[in-house]
Amino acid sequence: MLKWTRTWLPSLLAAMLLSSITVSTTSLTAHAADETVQQVKQELTYEQSRKAIQDALESYKKEPAKESLMGVIDTFLKLPTLEDYPKVEYVNDKQDFADLILSEIGKMPNDADQVELKTYFATQAVDLISNSKSFNDYAVAHSLIKLLPESQERTDLVAKLEKAKNELPKITDEYIDWNNPPKDINDYLDPIPTPKYDNFPPEFNKEAYEKAINTTPVPSLSEYDRTEMNYRKINGKCYKVTDYYKGGKIAKTEKTVPDQTELLFCGVISDSTASNSSTSFPGGGSTIGAGNTPTRGVFKGFDPYSETARSKIQKEEQAEKAAKPELITIQYTFDKTSESPYYYDTGISIPNNKTVTYAQAKDALLMISIQAKGKFVEDKDKSIALIDGKIIRVAEHGKALSFDEFTASFDQTSVSVRALDTRSGEQVEIADLVEIKGVHSVVIKNKEVQLGSNAIVDNSIVLFPIEQIAKELGSSVNKTSDKMTIVNGKNTFHYEVGSTTVLMNDKKIDLQVPVRINKNGIWMAPIRSFVDRLGLTLEVSDSRVVIK
């Protein structure tokens, strides 16, 4: 192992602490420096680790020195290997940064310095594998050793790397990025097992078996050159006729009675003067018979390409659905903060007065707890579920339970439970409704309000005219060119153009898409977080957006 004097360490640490602390190079002892390195290692996020490497490289380029480049290597070796990277482009960071460092090493004028740094880099990279158990670190070390000149030290590193590789778990499909697999992937994978015949029965003939599987089957040629099949009316009856040709002539003809589904082929062509008529299958022979020009039958079935036919079917389905009695069922979602949550139907129907029996509440709670991967326990007169770390209880009191109380018990979880009309299609997402039909109005507390600007969809998130909606709900609105404040009772909402968050009572809520002002000067933003805070719901009912 090579040893180096770390005179570069304080300046490196200063860069890694984002230049916020100035450290004198003469005031740090080795022990204090090591403690600081450990502290930085623990505190840096992945993004900060990347930034530290980039800053160290830039610092080296401004003042090139061998010790400074060693500091870049040490900073690089602290970059962790993650299972899920903050950004997809970070997946190849290990190899990319290693290539940048090697590029700078290759620019050094002294060949001996190049060998020293490459050897140091390779040695540290091999040592890192035993702790990280990372295939990325193995790939970096493997590529570094290939760059070293022949020497005893290189031989020792090769042996050490081979030992480290044997300690790594074998790669399975879940660890391999098949869009960008390692160049030497065969070095990582378990070898394909050699077939063994020990377990075959005694009468198994190994030679005959191997001969059979290595023999390529030869396809046999047909006796006839081609065949032609058509449907013919002969003496008023329909037949399926197959002609077999050989040497340009019909060598054999087979005539069979077609089944019911094939009879229509005989009726496609009609000839009023000929006693015999036929129609060939597509690609078949010519029509037999003579007489007037054949006429095609008229197709009277449903034409899926006809707008009139589709519209007729849709109207019939809507009328049939409207004729059914209203059916309110218990429905739930795990995505209640979404702009367009999808509600799963339990199939448990409840009365219009929205009360539930103990049995209904228990069955719904059981379904939800299973789907939420929670826990469920049932006693003779009560049931308990554990969902998102919260305990939810329902009990038998000899009378119907309030559905509102049942739904309120889920408030502190990721689950939202509602009683919705299955018939009216409440499960249609708002985004789908906007994209398919367009939303020009919103029903607010049983009053239909025409929107000043149509709702729009951005990345499956729906944006509404937020100022108009807020005022309809009794809010006061103050705004500047790029900021808007909405006050409703004790709730205050701060929106900003271009921001993907809203500040709600000093708490940031992710909107997922940016707030914007359209070409007509109307503020557009997602409204579910605003509506939910006011204790209201945002739903789709009978192809209308409803706030209630």
N, C-alpha and C positions, 0 to 999 in steps of 0.2 A: 504494500500500500504506500502510495506517495504521500508525503506530508508537505503542506504549503503554509507559508506565513500569511495570515489573513489580515493584511493591512487595509484591504478594501472593504472589510465588513461594516464599519460604522457608516460609510457613505451609502452603502447598499441599503442598510436598515433605514436610513433617513429617506431614501427614495420610496421604500416599501411602506413607510408610514405617511406617504403622500406629502412629503416635504413639510409636515406640520411641526416637526421637532428637530431642532438643531443639536447635534451631538459632537462634541470635541473628540477627535481621533486619539487624543492622548489621555482622555479622562476615563475611558472605558477599560475595565479589566477584562480578561478573557472570560471569567466566570459571569460577569454582568452581561457581556455580549451574548453568551449562550442563552442566558435567561430571556433576554430580549428577543432573540430569534425564536425561542419556543413560544413566547407570548404572541409574536406576529403570526407564527404558523397556526396558532389556535384561533386567532381573531379574524384572519383574512377570509373573505368569501371567495368563491371560485372566480368571480369577475375581478376582484381585487388582486388575486394571484396572477391572472392573465395580465392585468395592468402593470403589476410589479415586474414581470418579465419584459414587457414592452418598454417600460421606463429604463430598466437596466440595460437593454440593448441600445436604446437611444443615447444613454449616458456613455456607454463604451464607444459608440461611433464618434462622439464629440471628443473624447480623450482616450484613444486606444491604449490599452495596457494589458499585459498578460494576466495580472492579478484581477483586473476589472472583469475580464472575460471569464475567469474562473468564478467570479461572483455571479455572473449571468447564469452559468451552468448550475450553481448551487440553488439559485432562485428557481430555475426551471425544474429541478428535481423535487421541489416542494409542491409543484402543481398536482393536485389530486386527480385520480381517475374516478369518474362518476358513472352511475348507472343511467341517470337521467340528467342530461346537460341543460343549462338554462336556455341555450339556443342550439339548433341543429347543426349550425356551422362550427360549433366547438368540438364536435366529435373527433376530429382529426388534429386537435391542438397539439398533442404529444409529438406526433411526427412533424407537423408544420414548424413548431418552435425549434425542435431538434435540427431540422434542415437549416433554419435561419442561423442558429449558433454555429453549425458546421461551415456554413458559408463564410461567416466572419473569421473562423479559424483558418480556413483556406486562403484568406487574404493576408495572413500574417507573413512578413518577409522572411522570417527565420524558420527554416524547416524543422529544426530541433524543437522550437517552441510549439509548432503545429503537432508534432508527435506527442510531446508532453501533455498538451491539452486534450488531444483525442484519447490518449491513454487514461488520463484522469476522468474524462467524461465517461468512457466505457466502464471503468472500474466502479464509479459511483452508480452508474445505471444498473450494473449487474447486482450490486449490493442492495439496490432498492427493491428488486424483484422479490427477495425473500420476505420482505415486510408487506409489500402491496399485493402480491399474488395477482398482478395485473398483466393481461396479455399485451396491452399497449406498451407497458414498460419493457416487456420481453422483446417486442418488435423493435423498440428503440435501441436496446442494448445489442441485439443481434445485428442491426445495421451498422452500429458503431464499431463493433469488433472487426467487421469485414474491411474497415478502412485502415486498420493498424498494420504496420509492416511485420514480417515474420520475426518472431522473437520468443523467448521463453515466457515473457510476460503475456504475450498474446495467446500462447498455448495454454497457459494457466487460466486465462479468462474464458477461453473456449470451453475448457473442462468445467469451470465454475458455472458457466451459462447452461451447459447441458444438464448439470445437476439441478439447477434452478428450474429448468423446463420440466424435468421429471416430477418436481414437487407441485407444479401447477395442475389444477384439475383439468381434465380433458374438456375441450370445447364441445358443447352440444349446439343444436340449431338455434337455441334461444340466445346464445352469446355471439353469434356470427352476424355481422351486417352483410347480408348476401348482395347488397348493392355495391359494397366496397370491401370485399373479403381480403384477408392478408395474402400477400404474394406467395408465401410459403405455407399455405393453409394445411397442406398434407403433413407438415411437421407437427401441427397441433392435434390433428384428428386421430382417433384410435384406428389402427389398421383394420382392414376388412378381414374377418376371421377366415381361415383356411377351412374348406369343407372337410369334415371327417366322416368316415364310413363305419366307425366303431359301433354306432348305435343301430345300424341296419340289421335286419334279421339274417341268420346264417345263410339262407338261400339266396341272399342278395348277390347279384353278379355285377361287380364293380366295372369290369371291362365292357360288358354289354350296356350298362347304364351310360358310361362315358361316350361310348360309340353312338348311342341313340341320341344323346343331347347335342352331339357335335355334327349330326347329319342334317343337312339342309333339305327340307322337304321340297320335292319338285311338283309344281302344280300340274294337274292333268288337264289336257285339252278337251274342249267340248266336241261331241260327235258332229255337231252342226255348226255351220258358219255364222248363222244369226237366227234370231226368232222374232216374230212379229205378232202382237196381240191386239185384237180389236173386238168391238161388240157389234153384233149383226142381228137384224130382225129377219128371221127365216120363217116364211109362212105364218107371219103374225106373232111369232114367239121370239123372245130375246135369248141370244146365246153369246157366251164368251168364247171366241175362236182364237187359237194359237197356231200359227204356221211356222214350221221349222224348215229353214233353207239350207241347202247344200249344193255347191257348184252352181249357184244362181237360180236353182229351181226349188220348188216346194217339195221336200222329201217326206214330210209327215204333217198332218193336221189333227189337232185335238179340239173337240167341241164340248163345252161344259155349260151347265145352267148357272148363271150368276146368282149371287144372293140378293136380298132385297135392296141393300144399299147400292148395288151396282146397276140396278135396273134403269136408273135415270140416264145412264149413258146411251141406252138404246133409244131414248126419247128425245135426245138433243137434236137429231136430224130426222125430219119427217118427209116422206115422199108419197104423194097421193096416187101416183100412177104406177109405181113399181111394186111388184109383189115381194121383192127382196130389197132391203135397204140396210145400211150399216153406218157406223161411225168408227173411225180408227182412234185408238188411244194416241195421245200426243207422241209424235215421232213414228207412228205406225204407218200402215199402207194406205192406199187410196180407198175412197168410198165405193162400195159395191152398189149397183143399182143405177137406174136412169130415170129421167123425167124432168120435172120442173126444178127450179133452183130451190134447194132445201131452205127451210125457215127455222130459226132458232126459237126455242121455247122462252117464255117470259118468266124471269125469276121474281117470285113474289114474297121471298123471305125478308128478314131484317138486314138492311144494308148498313154496316157500321161506318161507312164513309159519308152517309147522308146526314147533313145537319138537321134536317127536318125529322128524320127517324130518331136520332139521338135525343133531340129536344122532346119528342113525344114520350120516349121511355123515361126521361128525367121527370117530366110532369106527372106521369103515372106513379113513379116511385114516391115523389113528394106528397101526392094526394093520399097514397096508401099509408105513408108514415103519419100524415096529419090526422088520419082517421083513427089511429090507434090512441088509446087512453094515455095520459101523461104517466110516465114511469120514472120516479125519482129513485136514484140508487146512490149508495155510498161510493165515492171515488176519491183517489188519493194520488199525490205526486211527490217525488223526491227532489223536485227542481222548482220549489216555490218562489225562488228569487229570479227565475228566468223571466224574460219578457213574454214568452209563449210556452208556459209549462204544459206538459202532456199529462192528463189525469187518467189513471188506470181504473177501470170499472170493476168493483168487487162482485157485481151482480146481486148485491143485497139491496132489495127495494124497501123503501120506508114510506110512511104516509106523508101527504102534502104538508101536514102541520109540523113536519121535521122533528118527530120524536123517534126514539129507537128503543127497542126492547133490550133487555140484558143479553139475550142470545144473539141478537144482531150486532150489538156493540162488541161482544166477545169474539164473534166470528170475524168481524172486520179487523179487530186488533190483532188477531192471530195471523191473518193474511199479511197485514202491513209489517208485523214484526219479522215474519219469515223473509219477505222481500227486502227488508232493511238489514237483514243479517243480525237481528237482535235476539233477545231471549224472551220466552213466554212461559208462564206458569199458571195453571188453572186449579182452583179449589172448587168446592161444591157451590159456593154462592159469590165468588169473586174471581177475577183474573188480573194478572199483573204482567206487564211487558217492560223490557228494558231496551230503549231505542235511543241511540246517540248519547248514551250515558244518563238518560233521563227515565225515571220510573213513571209509568202510566197505569192507572188503576181503573177498572170498571167493576161495579158490584150490583148484585140483585137486591132491589129495594121493594119488590112487589108491585112496582108501577113503571110506566114508561119513563125513559131518561130523556133529558133535553139534549137534542143533537148539538146545539151550540156549546154546551158544556163538554160534550165528548170531543168536539173539534178543538176546543180551547186547550185541552190537555196536551196537544201536539205543538203548541206555540214555541216551546223552547227546543224543538228538534228541527231536522231538515225536512220533515214531512208536513204536508198540508192536506187536510181532509175536508171534503165538501160534499153536499148533497146536490147532485146535478141531474138534469133531465136527460136520460139516455136517448130518448126519441129525437130531441132537438139537435143532437150532434154537438154537445158541448166540447167534445175532445178535439175539434178542429183547431189547429194552432192559428194564432192571430196572424203570424207571418204568412201562412198559406192563404188565409182569407184576403190579405192585402194584395198578394201577388196574383191571385186568381181572379178576384172580383173587384178589388180596390175598396178602400174604406173612405167614404166621404162624410160620414157622420158617426157620432158616438151617443149612445143612450146613457145619460147621467141622471141617476135617481129618477127613473121612469120618464125622463124628458129627452127627446131626440134633439141633439145639437149638431147643426151643420158646421163642419170644420172649415176654418179659414184657409187651410191647406191640407191636401190629402195626406194620409199617413204614408210613410215610405219604409222600405226594408233595407237594412244594411247588415250583411253577414248574418241573416236570419233574425236580426233584432229589429223591432218595429219602433219608429220614431213618430211622435205625435206633436201637434202644435202645443207645446208645454204651457205657454202663457195663457192661451185660451182655456185649456183644460183647468188650469189652476184657478182662474177667475170664476169659472162655472162652479167650482167647488168652494167658493167663498174665500179665496185667498187674496192677499194683497201682493202686488208685484212691483218691484223697483228694478230698473236696469240701466246700464250704460251701453256703450258700443259693443263691449265684449263680455260683460258680466251681468248676471241676473240674480236677484234675491227674491225668494217667494216665502211669505210668512202665512201660516195657517194655524191659528191658535198658538200653542206652545212649540210648534214645529217650524224650524227655519231651514230653508234649502238654498244653497249657493251653487249656481251653475256658471260655467265659463266656456266660451266658444273654443272648440278644439280639444277640450278636456274630456277624458273618458271616465271621469269620476264626478260625483256630486257630493258636496259637503253637507251632510244632514245632521243638524244639531252637533256640529264639531266632529262628526264621525264620517269617514270617507266610505262611500258606497261605489263599487265598480259598476259602471254602465256598459262596459265592453265595447262600445262604439262612441266616437266623439260627438259632443254637442255641436250643432251647426246652425247657421242662419241661411235660409234658402234665398233664391233670387228675388223673392217678393218681400224679403226682410223679416220673415217669420221664423222665430226660434223653434227648432225641432230637436226633440230629445226623447229617450225612453221614459215612460211614466210609471212603470210598475212599482218601483221603489217609492215614488211619491205617493201613489194611491194606497199602497200597503200601509205606509206610515200613518195615513189618516183613518185606518181601520176599515178601508173599503176593499172591494175585489175588482179585478179586471178579467172579464170572461168573454167568451164567444157564445151567443145564444141566437138561434135561428138566423145564422149568417150575419149577425150584427155584433159589434163590440159594445159591451155593457159594463158600466161602472156602477156598482151598487153597494 
